[in-house]
């Protein structure tokens, strides 16, 4: 039993190193490692069925795959600047949109802040992430609702490429070559609000280069000036330009954040956008 445990720990450590390496190298290098050399598929196969959990400071139990969701192993160190912004801009009774929710770490943090009178709407199309997020919600997080579709510019069906496993799935254009494609439903924020979804007070967006499309589909909602916390991906400079332009034209003032943790993507950064005449 001891040797079996030691062997499993060694495997976990090896995959953790692969994950860290995948986030240190440039985007083209990650694609080469995960796609061309096949490490993405190997990682998913080897990690199948693996599950762990950690108790967050707010008391919630977060379930995750220890080989895929390395960021959850020490949640206090995962994107601390985003956590700080949630505490700054969310308040009791607020509505939070978590777009690209992954396994729900930010959703759970927001859940405690907004309290029973508030709501957290989490949007995530990736089946690997959904599996663990659903497991977490089974323990009872009444003000969090999980919506199993992607957010984009319009309501449509798109190809979602799960290359790289749990952390880097993204919507792609039909002309792009997909490694592990699946069809997913896409909704726009404006369409959801028009349908009756609660208007967001704070929106967090982290969707691997699709941020500009998500903001384009939120043009009317942005007129009410929710705070926007957005991860910008430098491997998609045109997307960064479009996302920045959409926010500035809507009357937002942008501040770039630089407090990155070592496990995060090396070529990305966060911005927080607030109404131009607000602090």
Secondary structure as UniProt FT lines:
FT   HELIX           2..24
FT   HELIX           27..31
FT   HELIX           32..36
FT   HELIX           39..47
FT   TURN            48..49
FT   STRAND          52..55
FT   TURN            57..58
FT   STRAND          61..64
FT   TURN            66..68
FT   HELIX           70..72
FT   TURN            73..74
FT   HELIX           75..77
FT   HELIX           80..89
FT   TURN            92..93
FT   STRAND          95..99
FT   TURN            102..103
FT   HELIX           105..114
FT   TURN            116..117
FT   STRAND          119..123
FT   HELIX           127..137
FT   TURN            138..140
FT   TURN            142..143
FT   STRAND          144..147
FT   STRAND          150..151
FT   STRAND          156..161
FT   TURN            163..166
FT   STRAND          170..172
FT   TURN            174..175
FT   STRAND          181..187
FT   HELIX           189..195
FT   STRAND          202..205
FT   TURN            208..209
FT   HELIX           211..216
FT   TURN            217..218
FT   HELIX           219..222
FT   TURN            223..224
FT   STRAND          227..233
FT   TURN            234..235
FT   HELIX           237..249
FT   TURN            250..251
FT   STRAND          252..257
FT   TURN            262..263
FT   TURN            266..267
FT   STRAND          268..275
FT   TURN            276..277
//
